[in-house]
């Protein structure tokens, strides 16, 4: 129970069922051999929120536990393990020595008795303490959250702390200060006001020759006590302080300290090499209390210890990398504690402080010095030369089954001297850098951590807050989690603020996060180790100047991600140098390549990068202008490819260094828009914010065909509302007229017919005032479509015929073909089928002559409709099939859906219900993807008639 609640049979984990069922077992094991009343069991397992029929649920769990602990198929864990019913409750009977919590208490008691009996028993006491501490695998009852278990957990953690303090006293009396030093450092950091622990730490520092550090430790404690408690250190700590100042021999290493580890060629005065006292270091810091999730990553780490691993002849190394605050250390320590029984010769741990905001990275020789001391080497016998230290370290670890955890490494150079040479050892490294050198030269297995899943993040926050507080404000919890975006450190910081201010509503905390400019301020507890900005700063300051500049500029990019080409425009770098920049930032885990060639930042990382960019506002504005121009001019080139018959609008020349390019053909243009359109929309918003109205207008114009073909009707409307606003700010009547006409089409698609016609009337008046015949024709075409939406085909035909006369006057073949098809379409809708067919055949010939495939597809659709209305269903299918093929060739999924719907209707009329179903199912998928609800509902209704028929 000193970790997750588990049971083992012959070294194999027993399936104890769901979490509540395991809680029932733990609640009985705590009082092993004693009866626990039924009501008491319910309170322990469910607290104040028992389910309905809780007793039935409890009895079911007890029955299943009996089966799990001992069945005919599997012998019981021992011959006496059983769950017995007695008057008023249940008792779990089992032999002594099987429940880790009770064994821990027994061993700790024996160790204390040995320690107080006689100094000669210190060796036995130390061994008993180490056995007791070795039983701990993590937080007691990990993952269980009820008031009774929470209270017991806190009590056990206090017992653990007391046991460590008693063990420390014994080991210090034995002169094993070197083996304790790393653990004492971590413990003092976690319990800065514990005077007994501070005294032990000071004594270990003093005996290791670090008198100045011991005195600094005292001063920190004295200051902390004064500031937080208004008191002074106690008499024992003050006496130790005086002894350190005086160099009192009474606190020197005892005479029976462990004998020094021999150095090659070193001999005692008698001529024989010095002896080595075996030491089993247990340097792991405490397992992280709030560790959550990471099942996949833990499974990958478990494979390191697979006896059939291909690496069984080499040191097994795993490098956990990821951004600051992602939870690398938590994962490493949680896994290490789970696997302690696999490393009987101990664990070494070093915080290499590669990205520590409070100081410089730890030199390898300093970490080696600590390891050698932990392995029992007398400080005076440690070689001065780093290479000799590494050789001695590898000699001492040779053949031992040890785990070495190297936390927060800066780079491969810092790690290599700390690698053992024996294949019996396992090394776990964490770093914010991608340690490719370890992978290529040492065969390390890389494990990159990403953010927590939504469920894992919610579970972590709930564990911090408690289910009651989190459940009371679900909307605030959702907001907090959304702004943390799965980053464990951010979640923990907010949880710390909430738990230290229990009267603070979570909604108030969530409100602080709404403002992006100050969001990082809300993620600061006042402690530099729990300040997200400080975490990001330490990664930023580790970058070279060019990478730091590029990182800051990427924080300004308005879209959800960015491509390599766009990065080149943003930074004004050649493509090769932009690629190298992104590679360096990816290795530092400041950007992610989430799909090939596209990069993104975590939301909070981006906020920090933008802060750095604002330190140079002029450079930031110039970079953003280059990025917007990259999108404007690449989009214009793509639009010209997709709609070569449209008259291009005028645009400002691109900013120097923006590096736009022209896609290679229609397919490449559609692919570019598909990957970049969210960034284009974000760039349009940024352009409007900064008053770059011409660019905002151009982006609306340039993305129009793509959004039309893809059926992104709501994005289409948003883009053109912004485009119209930009056009009005520009003040040019021609631009305003174009914007009115384009925004009308977007309104028409979402069913806002009246609004669409109002915009078209504005557009037509402006074009007539300007004498712009071509655009008058286009506007009459648009008015024809608008009147069709209202069902007035007569008015629609009137505007179509007016547009046809204008195009013929202008001798524009493509637009004449368009208008001829439109006239034919409305003639067919009005029942003039022969006229309609003739008009559409003329239009089809013009389209094919001009190579105008979009017009050809539209005209084939009109011919299919006409044939269907005339009863020639096979000819209708032929026309619709040709139209569908062209729509797919053009990547026009909007009209593809319409063609499929018509094909389904025609098959249905022919009695080919299977073919009709296939076509309608395809149309339905497209309609739903395009959020075209009325069309989708119509097709679903038609599919329903097929279901009724069959």
Secondary structure, DSSP 8 states (H G I E B T S, - for coil): --SS---EETTEE----SHHHHHHHHHHHHTTTS-EEHHHHHHHHHTT---TTHHHHHHHHHHHHHHHHS-SSS--SSTT-EEEEETTEEEEE--TT--HHHHHHHHHHHHHHHHHH-GGGHHHHHHHHHHHHHT--SSTTTT---HHHHHHHHHHHHHHHHHHHHHHHHHHHTT-HHHHHHHHHHHHHH-TT-HHHHHHHHHHHHHTT-HHHHHHHHHHHHHHHHHHHS----HHHHHHHHHHHHT-GGGS--TT-------TT---TTSS---------B------TT----HHHHHHHHGGG-TT-TTTTS-EEEEEE--TTSSHHHHHHHHHHHTGGG-TT-EEEEE--TT-TTS----HHHHHHHHHHHTT--GGGS-SSHHHHHHHHHHHHTT---EEEEEEE--HHHHHTT--S-TT-EEEEEESS--HHHHHHH--EEEE-----HHHHHHHHHHHH-HHHHHHTHHHHHHHHHHHTT-HHHHHHHHHHHHH-TTS-HHHHHHHTT-GGGHHHHTB-S-GGGBHHHHHHHHHHTS-HHHHHHHHHHTT--SS-EEHHHHHHHHT--HHHHHHHHHHHHHTTSSEEEETTEEE--HHHHHHHHHHHHTTHHHHHHHHHHHHHHHHHHHHHHHHHHTTTS---------TT------SSHHHHHHHHHHHHHHHHHHHHHHHHTT-HHHHHHHHHHTHHHHHHHT-HHHHHHHHHHHHHHHHHH--HHHHHHHHHHHHHHHHHTT-HHHHHHHHHHHHHHHHHHT-HHHHHHHHHHHHHHHHHHT-HHHHHHHHHHHHHHHHHHT-HHHHHHHHHHHHHHHHHTT-HHHHHHHHHHHHHHHHHHT-HHHHHHHHHHHHHHHHHTT-HHHHHHHHHHHHHHHHHTT-HHHHHHHHHHHHHHHHHTT-HHHHHHHHHHHHHHHHHTT-HHHHHHHHHHHHHHHHH-
